[in-house]
Amino acid sequence: MIRCHLARLMGERKMRISDVMRETGLSRTTVTLLYKETALKVDLEALDKLCDLFNCPLSDILEKMPSDRQG
């Protein structure tokens, strides 16, 4: 499972979805899907813009969590 920490990053900086849209040029849909962790795929350019906005590495935005699958 991949976790997206956009909501946490935005909360720490008191940013709204509209602020992220304005600063990055990303669509409301893209930002909202990442914020709510409902995105099924993410454009690399979008991730690059978010890394630039938050001045952070990709690992601060996305994190691979252990899978709950049992085999």
C-alpha contacts under 8 A as a table, 3 or more apart, distances in Angstrom:
res1	aa1	res2	aa2	distance
1	M	64	K	5.95
1	M	65	M	5.23
1	M	66	P	6.55
1	M	67	S	5.76
2	I	62	L	6.60
2	I	63	E	5.59
2	I	64	K	4.61
2	I	65	M	5.88
3	R	37	E	7.07
3	R	62	L	5.65
3	R	63	E	5.14
3	R	64	K	6.35
3	R	65	M	6.79
4	C	7	A	7.79
4	C	34	L	6.50
4	C	35	Y	7.39
4	C	37	E	5.95
4	C	61	I	5.61
4	C	62	L	4.69
4	C	63	E	6.54
5	H	8	R	5.33
5	H	9	L	6.29
5	H	35	Y	7.64
5	H	60	D	6.97
5	H	61	I	4.91
5	H	62	L	6.22
5	H	63	E	7.84
6	L	9	L	5.09
6	L	10	M	6.03
6	L	34	L	6.57
6	L	35	Y	5.42
6	L	61	I	5.89
7	A	10	M	5.13
7	A	11	G	6.02
7	A	35	Y	5.05
7	A	36	K	7.45
8	R	11	G	5.02
8	R	12	E	6.15
9	L	12	E	5.26
9	L	13	R	6.54
9	L	54	F	7.55
9	L	61	I	7.84
10	M	13	R	5.24
10	M	14	K	5.84
10	M	15	M	4.86
10	M	16	R	6.82
11	G	14	K	4.78
11	G	15	M	6.17
12	E	15	M	7.85
15	M	19	D	5.87
15	M	20	V	7.01
16	R	19	D	5.13
16	R	20	V	6.59
17	I	20	V	5.22
17	I	21	M	6.19
17	I	28	R	7.14
17	I	31	V	6.50
17	I	32	T	6.92
18	S	21	M	4.96
18	S	22	R	6.11
18	S	28	R	7.34
19	D	22	R	5.18
19	D	23	E	6.16
20	V	23	E	5.19
20	V	24	T	5.93
20	V	25	G	7.87
20	V	26	L	7.59
20	V	31	V	7.36
21	M	24	T	5.43
21	M	25	G	5.26
21	M	26	L	5.07
21	M	27	S	6.14
21	M	28	R	6.32
21	M	31	V	7.02
22	R	25	G	5.56
22	R	26	L	7.59
23	E	53	L	7.15
24	T	49	K	5.84
24	T	50	L	7.01
24	T	53	L	6.98
26	L	30	T	6.49
26	L	31	V	6.76
26	L	46	A	6.82
27	S	30	T	5.30
27	S	31	V	6.42
28	R	31	V	5.27
28	R	32	T	5.89
29	T	32	T	5.15
29	T	33	L	6.02
30	T	33	L	5.34
30	T	34	L	6.34
30	T	39	A	7.81
31	V	34	L	5.26
31	V	35	Y	5.94
32	T	35	Y	4.90
32	T	36	K	6.02
33	L	36	K	5.30
33	L	37	E	5.83
33	L	38	T	5.05
33	L	39	A	4.79
34	L	37	E	4.85
34	L	38	T	6.37
34	L	39	A	5.63
35	Y	38	T	7.88
36	K	39	A	7.89
39	A	42	V	6.89
42	V	46	A	7.06
42	V	47	L	7.33
43	D	46	A	5.26
43	D	47	L	6.61
44	L	47	L	5.10
44	L	48	D	6.16
45	E	48	D	4.96
45	E	49	K	6.20
46	A	49	K	5.15
46	A	50	L	6.28
47	L	50	L	5.09
47	L	51	C	6.15
47	L	58	L	7.27
48	D	51	C	5.12
48	D	52	D	6.25
48	D	58	L	7.90
49	K	52	D	5.07
49	K	53	L	6.10
50	L	53	L	4.97
50	L	54	F	6.11
51	C	54	F	5.37
51	C	55	N	5.50
51	C	56	C	5.12
51	C	57	P	5.98
51	C	58	L	6.14
51	C	61	I	7.58
52	D	55	N	4.88
52	D	56	C	6.86
56	C	60	D	6.31
56	C	61	I	7.97
57	P	60	D	5.65
57	P	61	I	7.42
58	L	61	I	5.32
58	L	62	L	6.17
59	S	62	L	5.21
59	S	63	E	5.90
60	D	63	E	7.25
